[in-house]
């Protein structure tokens, strides 16, 4: 939205009211309109949303449930709002009909979000392209307070069409992405920003396991959505033996890890660029490995890999936070 502050927040449609209904269009490559503005919607970072999100990602951070935090008040998970932003285009397209995948995520957390904050979510489809016989599009979105304060911004790249073989590739202005990381299991461990981390250190290795219930809650079961993240029949139709864990869940898991590792700094300017390479399945454990790539000039750069039991990299993420 261009006009701030929002004079009448209640006049905006509620996000949940647009997730279903006869207005939704078929989510096909040809049907995706570019450019297209997503109408502004209102969203509240309330207790119900916080509890559902924290259940899904195994997070019990006291900043989300208690009256105090380093910001002087209770806050909501910033990545919880990121989840709604990623889906914002689905207020125009039928989520139940999607047979594709979230491929890439770029996010910036600009400021901590107060619990109960009344937010305005806006977005737009910016581009679409064919690459290696598949169709993709990108959606840019942001969450602001009614006073115009920017909290979260993101760009998601969606694989929307699996069957465009024989169609020539389009140029992709963002095609040069790193898809590998370095891991040194014997490197010194950094437990936070004090003492200051150094390049070549590692964070404590973690594990991430998402069961079917968590995957379903995260991916819209409460709204009645039927997709490969909530329905084993749809997953089987697409060739998977179990529910597929939404790629963004790894971003959220890592965001919560970095919130605990870096503290307020992560929620006040932290950024992440993540690519999803191999699907995660419900109930399977993923090992999460993060290295400090460099720490200089008032910034810390991190690189993370998500690795399955077979040693395959399922996702990579590159994060940055400002320390000075």
Secondary structure as the mmCIF struct_conf table of DSSP 4:
data_model
#
loop_
_struct_conf.conf_type_id
_struct_conf.id
_struct_conf.beg_label_comp_id
_struct_conf.beg_label_asym_id
_struct_conf.beg_label_seq_id
_struct_conf.end_label_comp_id
_struct_conf.end_label_asym_id
_struct_conf.end_label_seq_id
BEND BEND1 UNK A 3 UNK A 3
BEND BEND2 UNK A 5 UNK A 5
BEND BEND3 UNK A 7 UNK A 7
HELX_RH_3T_P HELX_RH_3T_P1 UNK A 9 UNK A 11
BEND BEND4 UNK A 12 UNK A 12
STRN STRN1 UNK A 13 UNK A 14
HELX_RH_3T_P HELX_RH_3T_P2 UNK A 15 UNK A 18
BEND BEND5 UNK A 19 UNK A 21
TURN_TY1_P TURN_TY1_P1 UNK A 22 UNK A 23
HELX_LH_PP_P HELX_LH_PP_P1 UNK A 24 UNK A 24
STRN STRN2 UNK A 25 UNK A 25
HELX_LH_PP_P HELX_LH_PP_P2 UNK A 26 UNK A 26
TURN_TY1_P TURN_TY1_P2 UNK A 29 UNK A 31
BEND BEND6 UNK A 32 UNK A 32
BEND BEND7 UNK A 34 UNK A 35
STRN STRN3 UNK A 36 UNK A 44
HELX_RH_AL_P HELX_RH_AL_P1 UNK A 47 UNK A 56
TURN_TY1_P TURN_TY1_P3 UNK A 57 UNK A 58
HELX_RH_AL_P HELX_RH_AL_P2 UNK A 62 UNK A 65
BEND BEND8 UNK A 66 UNK A 67
TURN_TY1_P TURN_TY1_P4 UNK A 70 UNK A 71
BEND BEND9 UNK A 72 UNK A 73
STRN STRN4 UNK A 75 UNK A 76
HELX_RH_AL_P HELX_RH_AL_P3 UNK A 78 UNK A 86
TURN_TY1_P TURN_TY1_P5 UNK A 87 UNK A 87
HELX_RH_3T_P HELX_RH_3T_P3 UNK A 88 UNK A 91
TURN_TY1_P TURN_TY1_P6 UNK A 92 UNK A 92
STRN STRN5 UNK A 93 UNK A 93
HELX_RH_3T_P HELX_RH_3T_P4 UNK A 95 UNK A 97
STRN STRN6 UNK A 101 UNK A 109
BEND BEND10 UNK A 111 UNK A 111
HELX_LH_PP_P HELX_LH_PP_P3 UNK A 112 UNK A 112
STRN STRN7 UNK A 113 UNK A 114
TURN_TY1_P TURN_TY1_P7 UNK A 115 UNK A 116
STRN STRN8 UNK A 118 UNK A 131
TURN_TY1_P TURN_TY1_P8 UNK A 132 UNK A 133
STRN STRN9 UNK A 134 UNK A 145
TURN_TY1_P TURN_TY1_P9 UNK A 146 UNK A 147
STRN STRN10 UNK A 150 UNK A 161
BEND BEND11 UNK A 162 UNK A 162
TURN_TY1_P TURN_TY1_P10 UNK A 165 UNK A 166
BEND BEND12 UNK A 167 UNK A 167
HELX_LH_PP_P HELX_LH_PP_P4 UNK A 168 UNK A 171
TURN_TY1_P TURN_TY1_P11 UNK A 173 UNK A 174
TURN_TY1_P TURN_TY1_P12 UNK A 185 UNK A 186
BEND BEND13 UNK A 187 UNK A 187
HELX_LH_PP_P HELX_LH_PP_P5 UNK A 188 UNK A 188
STRN STRN11 UNK A 189 UNK A 190
BEND BEND14 UNK A 192 UNK A 195
HELX_LH_PP_P HELX_LH_PP_P6 UNK A 196 UNK A 197
TURN_TY1_P TURN_TY1_P13 UNK A 199 UNK A 200
STRN STRN12 UNK A 202 UNK A 203
HELX_LH_PP_P HELX_LH_PP_P7 UNK A 204 UNK A 205
STRN STRN13 UNK A 206 UNK A 209
HELX_RH_AL_P HELX_RH_AL_P4 UNK A 212 UNK A 218
TURN_TY1_P TURN_TY1_P14 UNK A 219 UNK A 220
HELX_RH_3T_P HELX_RH_3T_P5 UNK A 221 UNK A 223
TURN_TY1_P TURN_TY1_P15 UNK A 224 UNK A 224
BEND BEND15 UNK A 227 UNK A 227
TURN_TY1_P TURN_TY1_P16 UNK A 228 UNK A 230
HELX_RH_AL_P HELX_RH_AL_P5 UNK A 232 UNK A 237
TURN_TY1_P TURN_TY1_P17 UNK A 238 UNK A 239
BEND BEND16 UNK A 241 UNK A 242
HELX_LH_PP_P HELX_LH_PP_P8 UNK A 243 UNK A 243
STRN STRN14 UNK A 244 UNK A 245
HELX_LH_PP_P HELX_LH_PP_P9 UNK A 246 UNK A 246
TURN_TY1_P TURN_TY1_P18 UNK A 247 UNK A 247
HELX_RH_AL_P HELX_RH_AL_P6 UNK A 248 UNK A 262
TURN_TY1_P TURN_TY1_P19 UNK A 263 UNK A 263
HELX_RH_AL_P HELX_RH_AL_P7 UNK A 264 UNK A 267
TURN_TY1_P TURN_TY1_P20 UNK A 268 UNK A 269
STRN STRN15 UNK A 271 UNK A 276
BEND BEND17 UNK A 278 UNK A 278
STRN STRN16 UNK A 280 UNK A 281
TURN_TY1_P TURN_TY1_P21 UNK A 282 UNK A 283
STRN STRN17 UNK A 285 UNK A 296
TURN_TY1_P TURN_TY1_P22 UNK A 297 UNK A 298
STRN STRN18 UNK A 299 UNK A 307
TURN_TY1_P TURN_TY1_P23 UNK A 309 UNK A 310
BEND BEND18 UNK A 311 UNK A 311
STRN STRN19 UNK A 313 UNK A 322
#
